[in-house]
Each structure stands twice: as structure tokens, then as C-alpha cells.
Amino acid sequence: MPERNDREMIKNRQVPKPDAVVQGMHDAHGLNFFETDPNVEFLLRNYVPKDEYERVLPLLSKLGEVAGNEVDELAHEADRNPPELVSYDKKGEQVNHVKYHPSYLRLEEIGYGEFGLAAMSHRPGVMDWPTPFSRVLKYSFWYLFAQAEFSLCCPMSMTDSAATILEKYATDEIKEKYLPRLTSTDMDELWTAGQFMTEKQGGSDVGANTVTAKQVGDHWEIWGDKWFCSNVSADIALVLARPEGAQQGSKGLAMFLVPKRLDNGEHNGYRINRLKDKLGTKDMASGEVTFEGAVGYAVGSIENGFKQMMSMVNSSRLSNAVRSAGLMRRSYLESIVAARGRLAFGQQLSQLPLMQEGLFEMLLDTEAAASMIFYTANVFDHSDNDDSDSKKLLRILTPLLKGYICKRARYVTAEAMEIRGGNGYIEDWVNPRLVRDAQLGSIWEGTTNIVALDVLRAIRKDDAGTTLLHHLEQRLSRMSNPYTERAAKLILKRASVISRQMEQISQKQTSIHDVAAKRFMEQMYHLNAASLLLEEADHEIANDGNNRKLFLFIHYYHRYLKAADDPIMFDTSVIEWLDAVIDWEEIPTDVVEKLLEALD
């Protein structure tokens, strides 16, 4: 990692301190979501070359400004004006048209067009970038955008993932026809994609799906019902269906590209039965679809459709975690602005001890989640370059992040609502939308139970857990400071316990392991998040002489991995140093030394 004076670069990138007044009702709307987040800049400096870092800053600053202003306003308006299904035209002909509010259409222009969020990792030229964006850079943009608008990220993610699937598995003819459209930033040329997988009787058990495919000449006819189709108005859908005569279960499923319109301009043979009335993501259309002999084209091997779709799902899981982490960051930002901008009981809210505890907990969760998503994005970049170790790492990291971060976002958004108080419950403010949208993260691409079991499967079938711990040990072996070296030993002790548990999981599959799968997943997440915070602390001390990240690591370890015997000392340190941590000010060495001693 490059050695730079981080302190100088972030000194002006802090959460603003509004003047507290008796009737102060401050929110984060109007802020630049990038300029007020020193942590994103810190992480980028650690993961990308200096020339890329310096070139990307103005682009991220631009998105941060747009997200905190126009996107935030449009998202609020679109949330209040959900799409409508127009099934038939005035002549009684079926049209399957989804009518969107102008605010949502403008959001699409910003996301797909101006910033090219769905295209940026597929081709050069997006925002004049000379190459396709790395995943680290790509997800830094998504992290900012999701803080203002979560719903549109679903269609953009599916369009992005569909392009990847076609690049990997489709015939040259399909690639030539569809990829330029899926990766376009011209709204007149753009086609978006959907992923139609879920059926009534199947749900998470995709192997129970009954939608069938019948080969007719050079194409297939798709028949049956899909129960949950997000971005139901998509120009193309990737659909799982069972070819006639194929075996039962997920191994008998194939993947088909189903266009909305045929080459002659007619609507393909399926109908949208209705749109879902959802708790959240209200401005994005999800619906129920019946295929009535719709024309479809096989993508990749007929025998490996489910595996191919799962490669799309695994990519979406990381995207999902990025979006949920964005919701956590927005919730934390709203809470800081609200608590610093209001007086209660004769004091600024942010100075009341229990409020400080709540703010600090949100800060810990938010920065740990950011550490995990940026690290995993970096692993993804190496995996794209056919690094075998990174492929194993990615196999276990994606369900770990999906399982924990998306679940934790529910808690953090709800805490932010409570911190704002009564206003937080009112739809004029952003909190209700954050709370509603956060619920979906734990359901998309597999519920928490499903992904927790997938973590166990990655350990048993792919030996991915061993690779994960090996990289953790390598990371900790590179500590260059006496305090971080000392802290590394604490993590290694806990890692040895996790390692023994993994051995038991690998040797025999039992219901006992399944019962504990979520708790085990959470411990693995916390272990890796703590190790990343410590690595960041080591770099921060070396480059800047600041102990802020080490302070965070100590508290994270104390809170989530092994509680110390003297919690009063830790609580006192939060009260004393919270403002310094929020504002990225210096934490003295003697503070972290005393806390480390309490953990030994």
C-alpha cells in the first residue's frame, strides 16, 4: 500500500457540525456523500494505484454531490409514486406496459447514463475512463449511489450481471446482438435485464421449479409461471426453465435469454399478471409473469443452467452487500447530523452518554462493513484475473457479506430512525425509506438461513474456509507496529477456535452444525472484519501516526469477539473520544495501550 500522509488528505472530509438549536431539525440532504466520508477515501488509497486514485476523486466527488442532492430528491419522489401496470391499450390489445413516474426515469438517466453504473466494468469510455473500471472503483460509486437510491440498484445490478453471464457463456451471435445494448450509456440504445428465477412452489428451493422449455427449431418455447420477477419491465430476462425430459432438481434446469420483444417488434409470448405491492423498493417494478410459449434462447450449456445462474447470483450478493452497507452509511450520517444539530436536556444530543454509545455502535458497524466490501471487491478483481486462491476466497466471502451486512443493515437503519425520534417515523424524512428498503437485502439472492448454510457448504465442498484463514494469518503476519502486532495475537487466538470448528464442519455434516450456522457465519464475519480494521490501523499508524483505526479495532474486538473484564473502561473511552473518532482526529497512544492491556 502506498505511503502517504493520509491526515493531510482527509482533514477537510468530515461530517459537518451544525449549530445545535432548540428546534434544530437537521438532515444530511444537500451534503456531498463522498466529501463527508473520509473512510471511503482512506480505503481507496489502500486498494488502488496512486494515479487511478487521483483520477477518480473528481468523479466520485461529482457523484457524491449528485447523490446528496438531485438523486436524493428524485428517490423520495419516486418512492411516493410507484409504477403502474398498463395491461391493455385502448383497443383491448395486450401491451404489458409498466408506466414509471418521471422521477424514476430521471434516476435511470443518472445511474445508467451519466455515471454508467451498469456498464462501467464491461467497457472503456464510461465517464471517459480509459479502461473498464476495476471492481474496487466500481463499487465505490455504487456505495455512494445506494445511500440516496437503493431501488434502482437492483435493475442496474441485474443488467450488469446479465452482461457478465452473456460474456462468459453465450454464443457469439447472442453476444453481438445483446451486449452492446446492455452496456450502453445512451438511454435510446440501452436495454435492461431481469432475472426470473423464483416460482410459487419453489422459493429458495429452486430445484422444485416447474417452468418448462420445449425446443422448436433454433429456439425454445417457455411455459409456466414465475412468481417474483424484479425489473419486470426489462428488455431481456434470464430465465431458469426445465427442458422437456430433463431430470428433476436444480441439475435439470437450463438458462434461457427471453427478450421482451421479438425481431418483428411484437411482444414476446408472456404476460405480466400484476405488479407486487412491496414494503420497500417501491419505485422499482417487481411482478408476476406467465410464459405462454415465449421465445427463448439457450445460454451456455443446457446441463449447467443453475450453476451459470448462481454465478450471476454470487456477483449480485456482493452488490447487495455494497448496497446494504450504503444504507448503513446513510443511516449513520443522518444520525450524526441529527444528534449534533439538536439540544435536549440542556446538552447537545451527541454529548449524552447513551446517544454516544448508539452513534459509536453505528460507526463501528458501518466502517467494518465498508472494510469488508472493499476487501472483497479487491479479491473479486484478482479472481477475474484467474487467481485460484481469490476464487476460493470469493466463494466464501460473498455469502459471509450477504448474510451479515444485509441483516445488520436492518438494525442500523432502525436505530437511526430511533435516534431521529418522532421525525424518523415520518415519511417526509429519509428514515422510513431506509428502514423499508433495508428489509429486502436479507431476502434477495437467498435468505440469511440459505446463505449461512452456503457458508458451511463452501467450507465442506470447496475448502474455502481454510483459504480464508490462511489469508487472514498472512495479513496479520505483516503488522509493523508493536501495538498492532500485539493485537494480531488476539485475533489469531480466536482464529484457532474458528479453525477447529471448521474441521468439525468439514468432517461430518450434522443438524447441530446447521442449527449454529448463522452464529458461526457471524463469528467468521467479525473475525475477518476485525483483521481488516487492524491492517488498516497498521497502515494508518505507519503513514500518519494516528491510532484512530486501532481504537476502532480494539472496540470492535471487545464488542463482537471477546468481551473484556472491565467494560466500564471501554464505555468511558467511547464517551471521551467519540468526537475525535467521528472527525478523524488523533487518538493518543496511551489510550489504545490501556485498552489493549484490558483485552490481554
C-alpha positions in Angstrom: 0.0 0.0 0.0 1.3 3.5 -0.9 2.8 5.6 1.9 1.1 9.0 2.0 0.2 11.5 4.6 -3.5 10.4 5.0 -4.1 13.0 7.7 -3.5 15.9 5.3 -5.7 14.5 2.7 -8.8 13.9 4.9 -8.6 16.9 7.2 -11.5 18.6 5.3 -13.5 15.5 4.7 -15.6 15.2 7.8 -19.2 15.2 8.9 -20.2 18.8 9.3 -21.1 20.1 12.8 -24.4 22.1 12.5 -25.1 24.6 15.3 -27.4 22.9 17.8 -30.6 24.9 18.4 -33.6 24.0 20.5 -35.8 23.3 17.4 -32.9 22.0 15.3 -34.1 19.5 12.7 -31.1 18.8 10.6 -30.6 16.1 8.0 -28.0 15.0 5.5 -29.8 16.1 2.4 -27.6 18.6 0.5 -24.3 17.1 1.7 -21.7 15.6 -0.6 -21.8 12.0 0.3 -18.2 11.5 -0.8 -16.7 14.6 0.6 -18.2 13.8 4.1 -16.8 10.3 4.1 -13.1 10.1 4.8 -13.2 6.4 5.2 -14.0 5.8 1.5 -11.0 7.9 0.5 -8.8 6.1 3.1 -9.8 2.7 1.6 -9.4 3.7 -2.0 -5.8 4.9 -1.2 -5.1 1.5 0.2 -6.5 -0.5 -2.8 -5.9 1.4 -6.0 -2.7 2.8 -7.6 -2.0 6.5 -6.9 -2.7 7.6 -10.5 -6.1 5.9 -10.5 -6.9 7.3 -7.1 -6.1 10.8 -8.1 -8.0 10.5 -11.4 -11.1 9.0 -9.8 -11.5 11.6 -7.0 -13.3 14.3 -9.0 -15.7 11.7 -10.5 -16.6 10.4 -7.0 -16.9 13.9 -5.7 -19.3 14.6 -8.6 -21.5 11.6 -7.8 -21.3 12.4 -4.1 -22.8 15.8 -4.8 -25.4 14.5 -7.2 -26.4 11.7 -4.7 -26.7 14.1 -1.8 -28.9 16.4 -3.8 -30.7 15.5 -7.0 -30.7 11.7 -6.6 -31.9 12.1 -3.0 -34.8 14.3 -4.1 -35.8 12.1 -7.0 -35.7 8.9 -4.9 -38.0 10.5 -2.4 -40.5 11.5 -5.1 -40.2 8.1 -7.0 -40.8 6.2 -3.7 -44.1 8.1 -3.3 -45.2 7.4 -6.9 -44.7 3.7 -7.6 -45.0 2.3 -11.2 -48.3 1.2 -12.7 -49.1 -1.7 -14.9 -51.0 -1.0 -18.1 -52.1 -4.4 -19.3 -54.1 -3.4 -22.4 -54.2 -0.5 -24.7 -57.3 1.4 -25.7 -58.0 -1.2 -28.5 -58.0 -4.0 -25.9 -54.7 -5.4 -27.1 -52.3 -6.7 -24.5 -49.3 -4.4 -24.1 -47.7 -5.4 -20.7 -46.5 -1.8 -20.3 -45.1 -0.6 -17.0 -45.6 3.2 -16.6 -42.9 4.8 -14.4 -43.0 8.2 -12.7 -40.8 10.9 -14.4 -38.6 10.9 -11.2 -37.7 7.3 -11.7 -36.9 7.8 -15.4 -34.6 10.6 -14.4 -32.9 8.3 -11.9 -32.3 5.8 -14.7 -30.7 8.6 -16.8 -28.3 9.4 -13.9 -27.5 5.8 -13.0 -27.3 4.1 -16.4 -26.4 7.1 -18.5 -24.4 9.8 -16.8 -22.4 7.6 -14.5 -22.7 4.3 -16.4 -23.0 2.2 -13.2 -24.2 -0.9 -15.1 -21.7 -0.6 -17.9 -18.5 0.6 -16.1 -16.9 -2.7 -15.5 -17.6 -4.0 -19.1 -16.1 -1.5 -21.4 -13.8 1.6 -21.5 -15.1 5.1 -22.1 -17.6 5.3 -19.3 -17.1 8.9 -17.9 -14.0 9.0 -20.2 -12.3 6.3 -18.1 -9.6 4.7 -20.4 -10.4 1.1 -19.3 -13.2 -0.9 -17.7 -13.4 0.1 -14.1 -12.0 -2.3 -11.5 -14.5 -3.7 -9.1 -13.0 -1.7 -6.2 -13.6 1.5 -8.1 -16.9 0.4 -9.4 -18.3 -0.4 -6.0 -17.1 2.8 -4.6 -19.5 4.5 -7.0 -22.3 2.1 -6.1 -21.7 2.6 -2.4 -22.3 6.3 -2.9 -25.4 6.0 -5.1 -27.1 3.5 -2.9 -27.0 6.0 0.0 -29.5 8.0 -1.9 -31.4 5.5 -4.1 -31.4 1.8 -3.2 -34.2 0.5 -5.5 -32.7 1.3 -8.9 -29.6 -0.5 -7.9 -31.5 -3.8 -8.3 -32.2 -3.4 -12.1 -28.7 -1.9 -12.7 -27.1 -4.9 -10.8 -29.1 -7.4 -12.8 -28.2 -5.7 -16.1 -24.6 -5.6 -15.1 -24.7 -9.3 -14.0 -26.6 -10.4 -17.2 -23.9 -8.8 -19.3 -21.3 -10.8 -17.4 -23.2 -14.0 -17.9 -23.5 -13.4 -21.6 -19.8 -12.6 -21.9 -19.0 -15.9 -20.2 -21.5 -18.3 -21.6 -23.5 -17.0 -24.6 -22.9 -17.7 -28.3 -21.1 -15.1 -30.4 -24.4 -14.3 -32.1 -26.2 -13.6 -28.8 -23.2 -11.5 -27.6 -23.2 -9.4 -30.7 -26.9 -8.8 -30.5 -27.4 -8.0 -26.8 -24.1 -7.0 -25.2 -23.8 -3.6 -26.9 -27.3 -2.7 -25.7 -26.8 -4.0 -22.1 -23.6 -2.0 -21.7 -24.8 1.2 -23.4 -24.9 4.6 -21.6 -27.1 6.0 -24.3 -30.7 5.8 -23.0 -32.1 5.4 -26.5 -29.9 2.4 -27.1 -29.9 0.9 -23.6 -31.6 -2.4 -22.8 -32.0 -3.5 -19.2 -32.1 -7.1 -17.8 -34.1 -9.1 -15.3 -33.5 -12.4 -13.6 -36.7 -14.5 -13.4 -36.0 -17.5 -11.2 -38.4 -17.7 -8.3 -41.7 -19.7 -8.5 -44.6 -20.2 -6.1 -43.8 -23.7 -5.0 -40.0 -23.3 -5.0 -38.9 -20.1 -3.4 -35.4 -20.7 -2.2 -35.7 -24.4 -3.3 -35.1 -23.6 -7.0 -34.9 -27.3 -7.7 -38.7 -27.5 -7.3 -39.3 -25.1 -10.2 -41.8 -26.3 -12.8 -41.5 -23.8 -15.7 -40.7 -25.8 -18.8 -38.9 -25.3 -22.1 -39.7 -27.0 -25.4 -37.2 -26.9 -28.3 -38.7 -25.6 -31.5 -36.2 -25.3 -34.4 -33.4 -22.8 -33.4 -35.2 -21.6 -30.3 -37.1 -22.7 -27.3 -40.7 -22.1 -26.1 -41.0 -21.2 -22.4 -44.2 -22.2 -20.5 -45.3 -21.6 -16.9 -45.4 -19.1 -14.1 -42.7 -17.1 -12.3 -43.8 -15.6 -9.0 -41.2 -12.9 -8.3 -39.7 -11.0 -11.2 -37.8 -7.9 -10.3 -37.4 -5.3 -13.0 -40.3 -7.0 -14.6 -40.3 -4.5 -17.5 -36.8 -5.5 -18.5 -35.9 -5.7 -22.2 -34.4 -9.2 -21.7 -34.8 -11.7 -18.9 -32.5 -14.6 -17.9 -35.0 -17.4 -17.1 -34.4 -20.7 -15.4 -36.6 -23.4 -17.0 -36.6 -27.2 -17.3 -36.2 -28.6 -20.8 -38.6 -31.4 -21.7 -37.2 -34.7 -20.4 -34.6 -33.2 -18.1 -34.0 -34.6 -14.7 -35.7 -33.2 -11.6 -33.9 -30.9 -9.2 -31.7 -27.9 -9.8 -29.4 -30.0 -12.1 -32.2 -30.3 -14.6 -32.6 -26.6 -15.1 -31.3 -24.6 -18.1 -30.8 -20.9 -18.6 -32.6 -19.0 -21.4 -32.5 -15.5 -22.6 -36.1 -14.3 -23.2 -36.4 -10.9 -25.0 -39.4 -8.7 -24.3 -39.9 -8.1 -27.9 -39.4 -10.3 -31.0 -37.4 -9.2 -34.0 -40.6 -8.1 -35.8 -41.5 -5.8 -32.9 -44.2 -7.9 -31.4 -44.3 -8.5 -27.7 -43.0 -11.9 -26.8 -45.3 -14.6 -25.5 -45.6 -13.8 -21.9 -47.8 -11.5 -19.8 -47.3 -9.6 -16.6 -50.1 -10.6 -14.4 -49.7 -7.9 -11.8 -47.1 -5.8 -10.0 -46.1 -6.5 -6.4 -47.2 -4.1 -3.7 -44.0 -4.2 -1.7 -42.9 -2.9 1.7 -39.8 -1.2 0.2 -38.1 -0.6 -3.1 -41.4 0.8 -4.2 -40.2 2.7 -7.3 -38.8 -0.4 -8.9 -41.3 -2.7 -10.6 -41.5 -6.3 -9.5 -44.2 -8.6 -10.8 -45.7 -12.0 -11.6 -45.2 -13.4 -15.1 -46.9 -16.2 -17.1 -44.9 -17.6 -20.0 -47.2 -18.8 -22.8 -44.8 -20.2 -25.3 -42.4 -17.2 -25.1 -39.4 -17.4 -27.4 -36.2 -18.1 -25.6 -32.6 -18.8 -26.5 -30.4 -21.2 -24.5 -27.4 -19.5 -22.8 -24.4 -21.8 -22.3 -24.7 -25.4 -21.5 -28.3 -26.9 -21.1 -26.9 -29.1 -18.3 -25.4 -26.2 -16.3 -28.1 -23.6 -16.3 -28.4 -23.5 -12.5 -24.6 -23.2 -12.0 -24.5 -20.4 -14.5 -27.3 -18.6 -12.8 -25.6 -19.0 -9.5 -22.5 -17.3 -10.8 -24.8 -14.3 -11.5 -26.3 -14.6 -8.1 -22.9 -14.7 -6.3 -21.9 -11.5 -8.1 -25.3 -10.0 -7.1 -24.7 -11.0 -3.5 -21.6 -8.7 -3.3 -23.6 -5.9 -5.0 -26.3 -6.5 -2.5 -23.9 -6.2 0.4 -22.5 -3.0 -1.1 -26.0 -1.5 -1.2 -26.8 -2.5 2.3 -23.5 -1.1 3.5 -24.6 2.1 1.7 -27.8 2.2 3.7 -25.8 1.8 6.9 -23.5 4.7 6.0 -26.5 7.0 5.1 -28.2 6.0 8.4 -25.0 6.8 10.4 -24.6 10.1 8.6 -28.2 11.1 9.3 -27.8 10.2 12.9 -24.6 12.2 13.4 -26.1 15.3 11.7 -29.3 15.0 13.7 -27.6 14.3 17.1 -25.1 17.2 16.6 -27.8 19.6 15.5 -30.3 19.3 18.3 -30.3 20.2 22.0 -32.0 18.1 24.7 -31.9 18.2 28.4 -29.6 21.2 28.2 -27.0 19.5 26.1 -26.2 18.6 22.5 -27.8 15.2 21.9 -24.5 13.8 20.6 -22.9 14.5 24.1 -25.4 12.4 26.0 -23.7 9.1 27.1 -26.3 6.7 25.7 -26.6 8.6 22.5 -22.8 8.4 22.2 -23.0 4.6 22.6 -25.6 4.3 19.9 -23.6 6.5 17.5 -20.4 4.7 18.1 -22.0 1.3 17.6 -23.3 2.5 14.2 -19.9 3.9 13.3 -18.2 0.5 14.1 -20.7 -1.4 12.1 -20.5 1.0 9.1 -16.7 1.1 8.9 -16.4 -2.6 9.4 -18.9 -3.2 6.6 -17.0 -0.8 4.3 -13.8 -2.7 5.0 -15.3 -6.0 4.1 -16.9 -4.8 0.9 -13.8 -3.1 -0.4 -11.6 -6.0 0.5 -14.0 -8.4 -1.2 -14.1 -6.2 -4.3 -10.3 -6.3 -4.4 -10.5 -10.1 -4.2 -13.0 -10.1 -7.0 -10.6 -8.2 -9.2 -7.9 -10.8 -8.6 -10.5 -13.6 -9.2 -11.3 -12.0 -12.6 -7.7 -12.5 -13.4 -8.0 -16.2 -12.8 -6.2 -16.3 -9.4 -7.3 -19.6 -7.9 -6.9 -18.6 -4.3 -9.1 -15.5 -4.9 -11.8 -17.7 -6.5 -11.9 -19.7 -3.3 -11.9 -16.6 -1.1 -14.7 -15.1 -3.2 -16.7 -18.4 -2.8 -17.0 -17.9 1.0 -16.8 -14.1 1.2 -19.9 -13.4 -0.8 -22.3 -15.3 1.4 -20.5 -14.0 4.5 -21.1 -10.4 3.5 -24.6 -11.1 2.1 -25.5 -12.9 5.3 -24.2 -10.5 7.9 -24.2 -7.0 6.3 -27.6 -7.2 4.8 -29.1 -8.4 8.1 -27.2 -5.8 10.1 -28.5 -3.0 7.9 -31.9 -3.7 9.2 -30.7 -3.0 12.7 -28.7 0.1 11.8 -31.4 1.7 9.8 -33.9 1.1 12.6 -31.5 2.6 15.2 -31.1 5.7 13.0 -34.9 6.1 12.9 -35.0 6.0 16.7 -32.1 8.4 17.1 -34.1 11.0 15.0 -37.1 10.4 17.2 -40.6 11.1 16.0 -39.5 12.7 12.8 -37.7 9.5 12.0 -41.0 7.8 11.7 -42.5 10.3 9.4 -42.4 9.8 5.6 -41.2 13.4 5.0 -37.8 12.2 6.3 -35.5 9.6 4.7 -35.5 7.1 7.6 -38.7 5.3 6.8 -37.5 4.6 3.3 -34.1 3.4 4.6 -35.8 1.0 7.0 -38.2 -0.3 4.4 -35.5 -0.8 1.8 -33.1 -2.5 4.2 -35.6 -5.4 4.8 -35.1 -6.6 1.3 -31.4 -7.1 1.4 -31.7 -10.2 3.6 -34.2 -11.8 1.1 -32.6 -11.1 -2.3 -30.3 -13.8 -3.6 -31.0 -16.1 -0.7 -32.4 -15.5 2.8 -30.0 -15.4 5.8 -30.6 -19.1 6.5 -29.8 -20.0 2.9 -26.5 -18.1 2.8 -25.4 -19.3 6.3 -25.8 -22.8 5.0 -23.9 -21.8 1.9 -21.0 -20.7 4.1 -20.9 -24.2 5.5 -21.1 -25.7 2.0 -18.2 -23.5 0.9 -16.1 -24.9 3.8 -17.1 -28.6 3.1 -17.1 -28.7 -0.6 -14.5 -26.0 -1.6 -12.2 -25.9 1.4 -12.8 -22.1 1.2 -12.6 -21.6 4.9 -9.0 -22.8 5.1 -8.1 -20.4 2.3 -9.8 -17.6 4.2 -7.9 -18.2 7.4 -4.6 -18.6 5.6 -5.0 -15.1 4.1 -6.1 -13.8 7.5 -2.9 -15.2 9.0 -0.8 -13.7 6.2 -2.4 -10.3 6.7 -1.7 -10.4 10.4 1.9 -11.5 9.9 2.7 -8.2 8.1 2.0 -6.0 11.2 4.8 -3.4 11.6 3.9 -1.8 14.9 4.3 -3.2 18.4 0.7 -2.4 19.2 -0.8 -3.9 16.1 1.5 -7.0 16.5 0.1 -7.4 20.0 -3.4 -7.0 18.8 -2.8 -9.6 16.0 -2.1 -12.2 18.6 -5.6 -11.7 20.0 -7.2 -12.4 16.6 -5.0 -15.4 16.0 -6.2 -16.9 19.3 -9.8 -16.6 18.1 -8.9 -17.8 14.6 -7.6 -21.1 16.1 -11.0 -21.6 17.7 -12.7 -21.0 14.4 -10.3 -23.3 12.7 -11.2 -26.2 15.0 -14.8 -25.6 14.4 -14.2 -25.7 10.6 -12.5 -29.0 10.9 -15.6 -30.4 12.6 -17.8 -29.0 10.0 -15.7 -30.4 7.2 -15.5 -33.9 8.7 -19.2 -34.5 9.1 -22.5 -32.8 8.2 -24.9 -32.8 11.1 -28.0 -30.9 12.1 -26.1 -29.4 15.0 -23.8 -27.6 12.6 -26.9 -26.4 10.7 -28.5 -25.0 13.8 -25.4 -23.0 14.6 -24.8 -21.9 11.0 -25.9 -18.3 11.5 -23.9 -17.8 14.7 -20.8 -19.4 13.0 -21.2 -17.1 10.0 -21.4 -14.1 12.2 -18.2 -15.1 14.1 -16.4 -15.6 10.8 -17.5 -12.2 9.6 -16.4 -10.5 12.8 -13.1 -12.2 12.7 -12.3 -11.1 9.2 -13.7 -7.6 9.7 -11.5 -7.2 12.8 -8.4 -8.3 10.9 -9.1 -5.8 8.2 -9.6 -3.0 10.7 -6.3 -4.0 12.3 -4.5 -4.0 8.9 -5.9 -0.5 8.2 -4.7 0.6 11.7 -1.2 -0.6 10.9 -1.1 1.5 7.7 -2.6 4.5 9.4 0.0 4.4 12.2 2.8 4.0 9.7 1.6 6.7 7.3 0.1 9.2 9.7 1.0 8.4 13.2 -2.7 8.2 14.2 -4.3 5.5 16.3 -7.9 6.0 15.2 -8.3 2.7 13.4 -6.6 0.9 16.2 -9.0 2.4 18.6 -11.9 1.1 16.4 -10.3 -2.3 16.1 -10.0 -2.7 19.9 -13.6 -1.7 20.4 -14.8 -4.0 17.6 -12.8 -6.9 19.0 -14.1 -6.2 22.5 -17.7 -5.9 21.4 -18.0 -8.7 18.9 -15.3 -11.3 19.5 -14.3 -11.3 23.2 -15.6 -9.0 25.9 -13.1 -7.7 28.4 -13.5 -8.0 32.1 -13.7 -4.2 32.5 -16.5 -2.9 30.2 -16.5 0.4 32.1 -13.1 1.3 30.8 -14.3 0.8 27.2 -17.5 2.7 27.7 -15.6 5.6 29.3 -13.2 5.7 26.3 -16.2 6.0 23.9 -17.5 9.0 25.8 -14.1 10.6 25.9 -13.0 10.0 22.3 -16.2 9.7 20.2 -16.0 13.1 18.6 -12.3 12.6 17.8 -13.1 9.3 16.1 -16.1 10.7 14.1 -13.9 13.6 12.9 -10.8 11.5 12.2 -8.8 13.3 14.8 -5.7 11.9 16.5 -6.1 9.2 19.2 -3.2 9.2 21.7 -1.1 6.1 22.0 -1.6 5.8 25.8 -5.4 5.4 25.2 -5.1 2.4 23.0 -2.3 0.9 25.1 -4.6 0.8 28.2 -7.4 -0.7 26.2 -5.1 -3.4 24.7 -4.0 -4.3 28.2 -7.6 -4.8 29.2 -8.0 -7.4 26.4 -4.9 -9.4 27.2 
